[in-house]
Amino acid sequence: MIDKQDLKRLLYYFVDLPLWAWGCRNGALERRLYENFRPDMPSIRSGYEVLARYMNITVTEPEIEDVVQKTFWVKIIRESDAYMSLRMTGKNLSRHFHFEGMDHLRSAREEKRPVIILTGHIGSFFNPSIAFSRLGFEVYPIARSVSRSSSTPFVTRLYLALNYRFIERRFPGKFILTDFSGKMDRKIVSVAKDNGIFWVALDFPWRVYRLKHLPVRLFGQPATLPSGIIQWGIRKKAVFLTGWNSVEAGAQGFYRLLTVDSPIETGNADAGAVLQVYADRLSDYVKRKPWQWMALPVIQQYGEALSRGPEGLTSPDHPGSSECREKSIDGVLG
């Protein structure tokens, strides 16, 4: 028998989000969407207050409320994009996406090396490959496979699987999936051999993804981030850039701002140096637009590996227990 929470998830993922994506706008729908968001509000407020302490600034109640409200709209656009992607075509692309920094990507591709765009769980991070493909770039997103853990409700797992499937219908490549243990779709090898382009989010705290973490400074605080894709990319002589796909409000409604930053100068740099540049750019971005960052509610988790001593940095080859993931951000970072 389906319980009340599963019924609410069904309504949200398979009725309300499609209605929003297909243009339905009315008070009843917005109230239901907001009620689904309400349980997230305390952790968002808390996360922003932690970020403010890291930044050594004082925030007012109206400023906190503004971040919470903007986070709500980013969440709705991101999660409804599973369905909105089916409406995205070359003819209407400018309605859905704006672009900045594409010359950086063009220059990187001309180097005839693999290109790795390091991103985070910013804005609508699942679907930029749709926009890239319309500009002539075949970009392969590296994403976490849908968890089979019982800590992730079945309805949520079904929605996430459909999200991948629907988005893949709108770009020529495919998602390259990895799991909690680090197993990767072998297609990554052939794409790299063809000097392909990858889009990968690295902002996983150790509690969620435990492999190959290295220490960094994040928001000026000691933290760790996974470095496996960077170590692999250095061996493949890849070009590293950073990029973000934020959700912005315009006169005609919401759109996605797809930005690619300048390349990270590698030279003789090791993985830790490249990872620190990424952490610096992520920190700067989140400080400017905290409502875009999906991991804001769990910002304090990023220093956990350091508190565990060598264990946190030697990256045991096993995922966290389902209990551990349930208490962290399973369902927050997709």
N, C-alpha and C positions, 0 to 999 in steps of 0.2 A: 504494500500500500504506500502511496506517495504521501509524505508528510507535508505539513504546512510550509516549511522552509523550502522544500523542493518545488512546491506549487508556486511560491513567490519567485524562485529562480526561473522556472519555466516561463512565467509571465514576463519577467524582465528580459531574459535572453531571447525568447522566441516570439514575443508579441510586441513589447514596448520598444525594444531597440530597433526591430525592423520598421515599426511604424515611424519612429523618429527618422530613420535613414531614408524612408520613402516620402518624407515631407510633411507628415502629420504634425500639427502644432495646435495643442489645446491645453487648457488648464488642467484637466483631469490627467492627461498623460504626463505632463511636467510634474505634477504632485506625486504620481507613482514613481517616477524616476528619482525624485528627490528623497522619497521615503526609503528607497533602496540604498541611497547614498548615506542617509543619516547615521547608520552605525559606524561609518568610517570617520565621521567628523572629529571625535575626540582624539584619535591617533594622528590625524592631520594637524590639528591645532598643536598637539604636543610636539610633533616633529618640527613644525615651523618655529616653535619656541626654542627647541634645541639648536636649530640652525642659527637663530638670532643670537644665542649665547656664543656659538662658535664665531660668529661675525662681530661679536662685542657691540651689538646694537640693541637698543630698546625698541620694542614694537608695541603699538597700542592695540586695544581691542578692535577698533575699526579696521586696522591693518590686518590683523589675524583673520577677521571675518571675511575680508576681501580675498585673502589667499584661499580660504576654504571654499568660497563661492566660485572662484576661478577654477579650482581643482575639480569641482563638480562638473563644470562644462567640459573641461579637458577629458574627464573620464567618460562622459556621455559620447563625445565625438569619437574618442579612441575605440570604445566598445561597439558603437553603432557602425564603425567603419568596416566591420566584417560584412555588413550588408551593403553599405554605401559603395564598397569596392565594386560591386556588381554593376553599378551605374556609371563608373568612371570609364570614359573613352577618350581617345585622342581629341575628339571635337570639343569635349567639355572640360578638358584637363585644367585649363586656366581658371575655371570656377572652383576647382578643388585644391589646387596647388599653386603656390608661388615659390620662386627659386632665388637662391643667393649662392654665389661661390662656385657655380658649375665649371668655371674656367679652371679651378684647381683640379677638378676631377678629369677634365679633358687633358690637362698637362700631365697628370699622373699616368693616364692610360697611354700616352705617347711614349712613355719610357719602356714599354714592352716588358713589364714586370707585373706580377700579381699586385692588386691594389686592395688594401684592407681599410675600410672606413669604420673606425671605432666610434660607437655611439653609446647611448644609455637608454634607460626606460623613460624617454622624454616624449611628451606629446603623444602622437599617434605613430608609435615606433614600428608597427607591424607592416605597414603598407607602402613605404617609400619606393620599393622596387617597381610598383606600378607607374609612378611618376618618372623614375629613372628610365624605364623602358621606352616611354614616349619621347624621351630626349635622345634616344639612341644608345643608352647604356644598359647592358644586361647585367644586373646586379643580383647576387645570390645572398639572401639573408640567412645567417646562421642563427638558429633559434632552438630553444629548449623543447624537446618533445613533450607531448601532453602527458602529465603525470598519471600513472595508473594507481597511485596511492589512494587508499580509502579516505585519507584526510582531505582530498579534493573531491567535492561532491560530483556525482555522476553527471548531473545537468551541466555543471561548469565544464567538465571534461568534454562533453559533447559539443558545447558552444565553442571551446577552444579548437577542437578538431575541425569543426566547420569553418572557423575563422581562417585557418591555414588553407583549407580547400577552396574557399571562395576567393581569397586573395590570389592564390596561384592561378586562377582562371584568367587573371588580368595582367599577367606578365609572362614572358617566354621562358624564364628559368623556373626554379623551384626552391623551396626552403631546404636548407641543409640542416638536418636535425641532429642534436646531441642530447644525451641524457645526463642524469645526475652522476653517473659513474665515469663520464667523459667519453663514452663511445660515440663516434662520429660517423655520419654517412660518408662512405668512401668516395662519393662524388666530389668531395672537396679536393681530392688529389688531381682529378682530370681538369677541374675548373682552374686550379692553380697552374697546371701545366700549360693551359691555354691563355695564361696571363689574365685570368678573370678578375672580377670585382666582387668583394664580399662586404656585407653590412652586418656588424656584430656588436651587440650590447655587452659590455664588460662589467657593469655595475652590480655584480652579485656579491652580497656579503658571504663570509665563510660559512655561516649557518645554512645557507641555501645551496652553495656550490663550493666544495671543499678542495678542489684540485689546483695545485700549482699557484697558490697565493703568494704574493710578494708584498712587503711593506711599502706604503706610500704615505704621503700627507694628503688628506682629503678634508677640505674646509679648514685647513690649518691644523687638523688633528691627526694623531697616529691612527692608521687604518691599514687594511690589506684589500687587495683586489686580485682576481684570477689573471694569470699571465700566459696561460697555455697557448692561446692563439697568437700572441705576440712572439713567443719563443719560436713557434712554428713559422710565422711570417718572416722572422729574421733569417731563419735557415733557407727560406725560399727567396730571399732578397726582395721582399715585398716593399711597396710604397705604403706608408701609413698616413692616413688623414683622420680627422674627426668630422662628424656630421650629426645633424639633429633634425627631427621632423616635428616641429612644434605645432600646436593648435592655436590659431589666432582668430580674433574677432574683427570682422570688417563691416563695411557699410551694407554689404549684401549677405551677411551671415558669416559663419565660421569657415575658415580655410586652413590648409596645412602649409607651413613655411618650411620648405626643405632646404637646409643650409649645409654646404660643405666648406670646411675651414682649410687653411693652408696646410701643406704636408708637414709632418713631424720630421725634423732633421735627425736622421739616424746616424749617419757616418759610422763611427765605431761604437755607437751606443749599444748597451746591452738591453735586455728586456725590461729591467727595472727602470732604466732611464726613460724608455718609451712609455712605460706604464705611468710614470710620474707626470709626464707631459699630458697624457690623457686625463689623469686625475686632476691636474690643474685646470684644464679646460672644462671638465665636468663641473668642478667646484665653481668656477667663474660663471658658468651658465646657470647653475641652480641658484646661486646667490642673486642673480638678476631676475630669474623667473622660477621661483620655487614651486609654483602651482603646476608646472609642466612635469615635475619629477615624480614618477609613480612611487619611488622608494622613500619619499619624504617621511611617511609614518614610521619607518624603521631605520632612520638615520643613525641611531645609536648602535646598531648591530655591526657597523663597519669596522669597529676596533676590537671585536670579540676574539679574533684569531690571535692577536698579540697577547691577550691575557692568558692564553693557553700555552704560552712558551713555544718550544720547537714544534710541538704537535700541530699548532695552527698554521705553520709555514712549510711543513714537510708534506702536507696535502695527502692524507691517507686515501687510498683508492676505494673509498666507499662513500655512498651518499649518507646524509644524516638520517636518523630514524624518522619514521612518519610523525612521531610525536614532536620531534624537534622542528620539522618543517611546518607542522601545523601551528606551532607557537611562533613561527617567524613570519615569512611573507609568501607562503604558498597560496596562490590566488591573488597576491598583490603584484608580484613580479611574474609575468606570464612566461 
